[in-house]
Each structure stands twice: as C-alpha cells, then as structure tokens.
Amino acid sequence: MNTTAVTIDQIKSKLSQIPIEKLPEVYDFVEFIRIRSRPKAKNIIKLEGIWKGLGFEKINDLESEIRKIRRDSEKQLIGRIDKWNT
C-alpha cells in the first residue's frame, strides 16, 4: 500500500482488529513516531559577551596585539622547524 494513500480512517479500521491487550504497544509506537517526526529545536548558543571582564578591554589596540602574538608564534614555530631539520 502506498504510504501517501493511507488515511486515518484506514488506520482506525485496522486498530479495531488489534487485540485490546496490544493497544498499549500500538500507542507507544504511535507516540514514538509522533515525537520523532517533530521538528528539532535549534540549539543556538550565543557567544556575545564571553570575553567581557577578562582583561581584553584594557588593551588599547587589540588588533595590533593579536598581530604581534601571531608574529612571535610564527617565529617560535619556524625556529622549532629549523631545529628539527638540522
């Protein structure tokens, strides 16, 4: 049977043929499908303000400081690579 052609009335008629002691299983299965079919809530994490109060606001030119740290790190890394190659 084509799943798009199944109607609620057809499902109800089949349910009437199920033994009463099996109805809790049917209910659990229907509930499982219903919950699984719900759109999932997006887990949005806001990062606004995570650096606040950590001292970065005391740095006058943060961009220049970052560039300096990158240059220093690059020099250290190149120095280590040179040692490995000798």
N, C-alpha and C positions, 0 to 999 in steps of 0.2 A: 504494500500500500504506500502510495506517495505521501510523505510526511506533511507536505503543504496542504494536502487534501483532507487531512484528519480534522474532524470538528469536535467541539466539546460534547455535542450530543452523542457522537460515536464513542467517545471515551466513557461517557456516563453509561451507555448501554453495556459496554464491556465491564464496567465496575459492578454492575448489578449481577454479573455472573461469577464474581470472585467470592470465595467463602468469607464469611464475616470475620473469622479469626485472622485472615490475611490482610485485612484493611489497614491495620497499623503499619505494615510493611509498605503498602501502596502509599500511604500518607507520607511516610519517611522519604520514599523515593521521589514523590512529587515535590516535597519540601526541599530536598537536595537539589533537584533541577531548578526550582524557583530561585533558590539562593545563589546557585552557580551562574544563573543567567542574568543576575542583577549587574548593572554596570559598576565597575570597581571605582571606589572613591580615589581620587588622585591624592597622593601623599606629597603635599607641597611643603617644602622646607624653606623658610625664609632665612636668609643669611644676613639680612640688614642688621647692622649694629654689633656683629660678633667681635669686631676688633676694638670696639669702644672701651675706653678705660684701660687699655693695655700699654699705653705709653706712646703709641704712634702719633697721637695728636700733638706731642711735644716736638716732633721732628718738623722743622720749618719747610724743608724741601724733600719730601718723601721720595719723589721720583728720582732725584739725584742720588739719594742714599741707596735706593734699590739698584741703580746702575753701578754704583761703587761696589756694592756687595757682589754683584754679578761679575764684575771685572776681577775682583780679588779671588772669587771662587774659581774663575776660569784660569787664572794664573796658577793657583794651587793644583788644579786638575792637570794642567799642562805639565807642571813640574813633576807630578807623580807619574805621568805617562812617560816623560823623558827618563825618569829613573828606571822604569820597567824596561825601556828599550836599550838601556846601556848594559 
